[in-house]
Amino acid sequence: MAHEFARNIQDAALSVTKALPAANASAISDPFRIESGRAMENVELELVVPATPALADTKSITFELVEGSSSSPTTVKQQLLKTTGASGTGAAAVTARFRVPSDCLAYIAVKASVEASGGDNTAVSYTARLRG
């Protein structure tokens, strides 16, 4: 039996996938429109990052929540996750959930930034989902 407070309801329209950027670059996912007056305490952002075997040792990919009042959010709200390559095998797959801050602007998205000399990770895509 699922926990009664688990946030597992999934709407396909609230899921976006974006290819990771090249080294020394950033990519922002398509945005989610946050409904005015929506109870954000009942919403989680799930971030799914597959393994990145091409990520160079000691180099990182940083994932950040960005916000904006238009459909092109770019203002960093908070860092969500950072994966780092190690032992010549890149970084392991990660799935994590985060609370969406209640004071976010109308649009939110996830920004991925790969460090300089981070390797070619463009064949890997990350997925962001709103669950509530």
C-alpha positions as CSV (number, residue, x, y, z in Angstrom):
1,M,0.0,0.0,0.0
2,A,1.4,3.4,-1.0
3,H,2.0,6.0,1.7
4,E,-1.0,8.3,1.8
5,F,1.2,11.4,1.6
6,A,3.5,10.1,-1.2
7,R,3.5,12.5,-4.2
8,N,3.2,9.9,-7.0
9,I,0.4,11.4,-9.1
10,Q,1.9,12.0,-12.6
11,D,0.5,14.0,-15.4
12,A,2.3,13.4,-18.7
13,A,2.0,17.1,-19.5
14,L,4.1,17.9,-16.4
15,S,7.2,16.0,-17.6
16,V,9.9,17.4,-19.8
17,T,13.1,15.9,-21.1
18,K,16.2,17.8,-22.2
19,A,19.6,16.7,-23.6
20,L,22.6,17.6,-21.5
21,P,24.7,20.4,-22.9
22,A,28.2,20.1,-24.2
23,A,31.2,20.9,-21.9
24,N,31.4,24.4,-20.6
25,A,27.7,25.1,-21.5
26,S,24.2,25.1,-20.0
27,A,20.8,24.0,-21.1
28,I,17.4,24.9,-19.7
29,S,14.5,22.5,-19.9
30,D,11.1,23.6,-21.2
31,P,9.3,25.5,-18.4
32,F,6.4,24.5,-16.1
33,R,3.7,27.1,-15.6
34,I,2.9,27.4,-11.9
35,E,-0.7,28.0,-11.4
36,S,-1.6,31.1,-9.4
37,G,-2.9,30.2,-6.0
38,R,-1.9,26.5,-6.3
39,A,-0.9,24.9,-3.1
40,M,2.8,24.3,-3.8
41,E,3.4,22.5,-0.6
42,N,1.7,19.5,-2.3
43,V,4.0,19.6,-5.3
44,E,7.5,18.0,-5.7
45,L,9.9,18.4,-8.6
46,E,11.4,15.0,-9.5
47,L,14.7,15.1,-11.3
48,V,15.9,11.9,-13.2
49,V,19.5,11.9,-14.4
50,P,20.7,8.8,-16.2
51,A,24.3,7.6,-15.8
52,T,26.8,9.9,-17.6
53,P,29.7,7.7,-18.5
54,A,31.4,10.4,-20.6
55,L,31.6,12.8,-17.7
56,A,35.3,13.4,-17.0
57,D,36.9,12.7,-13.7
58,T,36.5,15.5,-11.1
59,K,34.2,17.4,-13.5
60,S,30.6,18.1,-12.5
61,I,27.2,18.7,-13.9
62,T,25.1,21.1,-11.8
63,F,21.3,21.1,-11.9
64,E,19.5,24.3,-10.7
65,L,15.9,25.4,-10.4
66,V,15.4,28.5,-12.5
67,E,12.4,30.8,-12.4
68,G,10.9,33.7,-14.3
69,S,7.8,35.7,-14.9
70,S,7.8,34.8,-18.6
71,S,7.9,31.4,-20.4
72,S,11.8,31.7,-20.6
73,P,12.9,31.4,-17.0
74,T,16.6,32.1,-16.4
75,T,17.0,33.4,-12.8
76,V,18.5,30.7,-10.6
77,K,16.3,30.0,-7.5
78,Q,18.4,27.2,-6.0
79,Q,20.9,24.5,-6.7
80,L,19.2,21.1,-6.8
81,L,21.8,18.5,-7.5
82,K,25.5,18.1,-8.5
83,T,27.0,15.0,-10.1
84,T,30.7,14.5,-10.4
85,G,32.7,12.1,-12.6
86,A,35.0,9.6,-10.9
87,S,37.2,6.6,-11.6
88,G,37.0,6.9,-15.4
89,T,33.4,5.8,-15.3
90,G,31.6,9.2,-15.2
91,A,28.7,9.7,-12.7
92,A,26.0,7.2,-11.6
93,A,22.3,7.6,-12.4
94,V,20.4,9.7,-9.9
95,T,16.7,10.2,-9.1
96,A,15.8,12.8,-6.5
97,R,12.8,14.8,-5.5
98,F,12.7,18.4,-4.3
99,R,10.1,20.7,-2.8
100,V,9.1,23.6,-5.1
101,P,9.5,26.8,-3.1
102,S,6.3,28.5,-2.5
103,D,7.6,31.9,-3.6
104,C,8.6,30.8,-7.1
105,L,7.6,33.1,-10.0
106,A,5.1,32.0,-12.7
107,Y,7.4,29.7,-14.6
108,I,10.1,27.3,-13.4
109,A,12.5,25.0,-15.2
110,V,15.7,23.0,-14.6
111,K,19.0,24.2,-15.8
112,A,21.9,21.8,-16.4
113,S,25.5,23.2,-16.6
114,V,28.5,21.1,-17.5
115,E,32.0,22.2,-16.4
116,A,34.7,23.1,-18.9
117,S,36.5,19.9,-20.1
118,G,33.6,17.9,-18.7
119,G,33.4,15.5,-21.7
120,D,30.7,15.0,-24.3
121,N,27.5,14.2,-22.5
122,T,25.1,15.4,-25.2
123,A,23.8,11.8,-25.8
124,V,22.3,11.8,-22.3
125,S,19.0,13.5,-21.4
126,Y,17.6,14.4,-18.0
127,T,13.9,14.5,-17.1
128,A,12.1,16.8,-14.8
129,R,8.6,16.1,-13.6
130,L,6.1,17.8,-11.3
131,R,4.4,15.4,-8.9
132,G,1.6,16.4,-6.7
